């Protein structure tokens, strides 16, 4: 067997993860038990525990999957705005509009998971790691854009992004993503534009 074949996830693992992805996001992590995931995925209990010895192992794998999807959407939206890092900082907010309009949208999976987990646990640590990675990427774009205070701009934009994700779940207002993007544009313009030009 080739190394690629041996490292490819098994079909059973993927079925478990797909079931968990849908159930955890729709109902919440605490509300979904292992027995329901086993039933929905159609695997034997022994198979489930072979791949995920504890529920937290499955929750972390679920968050890894969400991270891949959401980080990819953010980066695609940024890249679609063109090569200018300042434009990318604004363009990444287009991912917010796409996410909030999705059927069954329930807010940020990481914020939801953090609310259901205790600090210092693997699940909480995974949520913190995701938010830190997004902040680091936005900070890198802010540096490339020539922001006077990339730390402040990156923190402000990621807070705005999280607020937009939360608003999409709380009030489902269709204008929230547009308002967040307009606010992001104002923040970027104020941070990147030369002081004499303002």
N, C-alpha and C positions, 0 to 999 in steps of 0.2 A: 504494500500500500504506500502511495506517495505521501510525503509530508503534508502536501496541500489537502489531500483527502482526509488525513488523520486529524487535521486541525479544523476542518469544516464542521459547523454545528450539525448535530443529528437532527433528523426530521422531527423526532419526538420532542427534543428540546425547543425547536422552533414553534411547534404547536402549543407547547406549554407557555412559551413567551408571548405568542400572539394572543392567546386567551387571557393571560395576565394583563397584557397591554390594554385590551379593550375593557376588561372588568375593573382594573385598578383606576383607570382614568374616569370611567363612567360612574363608579360607585364609591370610590375611595379605597385606600389600602386596608384600613382596619375593618371595613365592612365586608371584605371579600376573604373568605376562608380558603384554605388549601383544597378542601374537598370539592368546592365549587370549581376551582381551576382544573382539578383533575377531571371532573365530569365534563367540563366544557372542552378540554383539550383532547379527551378520549384516550388518555394514556393510563397505564396501570399505576397504582400508588407507588410500587417499587421503582418504576421508571421515573416517576416524578422525583422521588427522593434521591435517586442516583444522580440526577442532574442538579437538583436544588435541595441540599440536605436540610436547610432551614428556610422559612418563609422570607427572612431578610435577604438571603442569597438571591431569591427570585425578584424581590423588590429592587435590589441594586441592579440586577440585569435589566429589569424593566426601565429603570432610570437611565442606564447606559443606552438603551435603544431610543428612548425619548431624546436624549442628548444628541445622538447622531442625527435624528430627524430635525430637531429644532435648530441646532447649530448649523446644519446644512441649509435650512431655509433662510436663516439670518445672513449667511455668507453669500448665498445666491442672490438675495435681494440687494445686498451691498454691491456685489459685482455688477449687477444689472444697472446700477446707477452710473457706471462708467469708471474710468481709471483714477479720477481725482479722489483721494482719501476723504476730503471734506464732503464731497457728494456721497461717498459711500456711507459716511456716518449718518447722513440723512436718509439715504436709500434703504438702509437696513430696516427702517421702520415700516417699509412696505410689507415685510414678513408679518408684522403685527396685524395689518388689515386682513391678510389671507387667513391667519390663524383664528382671529375673532369671528370671521364669517363662516367658519367650518361648522357643519352640522354636529351637534353634540358637544360643542365647545364648553369646557368647564374651567377655564383659566390655566394658569401655569402649573404643569405637573410637578415641578420642583417646589414651588411655593406650597402646593397642596400637600406634597410628601413631607416637607419640613414641618408643616402644621400638625402632622400626625405622628411625628417621631421625636424622640428625645435627643438633645444635644449630646454628642459623643458616641452615638450609635452609628453603625455602618451606613444606614439609610440617611441619617441627617448629614453625615460627613460627605456623602455623595451629592446631596443637594448643594452643600456649600462649595464643593469642588466645581460643580457646573457653573454656579454663579461667578466664582472666581475666574474660571476660564473665559466666560463671556466678557467680564470686566477687563481681563488682560488683553483680549483681542481688540476690544473697543479702544483701550488705552493705546495700543500699538497704532491703530488707525489715527487716533488723535495726535500722536507724536508725528506720524507721517504727514498729517495735514498742517503741521506747524502751529498747533494750539499753544497759546501762551501758558496755560496750565493744563497739561494733558490729564493729570490726575483728577482735577476738578471736573473737567469736561466729561471724562469717561465715567466718573461716578454719577454725574448728573444725568447723562444719557441712559445709563443702565437703570437708574431709579425710575426714569421716565418710561422706559421699556417695561419694567415690572409693573408700574402703575397702569400702563395701558393693558397689559395682560389681565390684571385684576379687574379693571373696569369692564373689560369685555365679558367677564364672567358675572360681575355684579349687576350691571344695568343693561348689558348687551346693546349699548347705544352705538348705532352705526357710524356716528361722527367721531367716536373716541380715537380710532387709529389715525384719522386725518388730523385731529387736534394734537395728538402726540407727535406726529411728523412735523407739523407746523412749529411746535415748541422746540423740537430737536433742531429745526432749521435756524430758529432764533438763537439758540444756544451755540450752535456751530459758528454762525455768522459773528456773534459777539466775541467768540474765543479765537477765531482764526483771522478775521479781518483786521488789518492794521488799525491801531487806535486813531490815527489821524484821519482815516477814511470814514469814521463813524460820526 
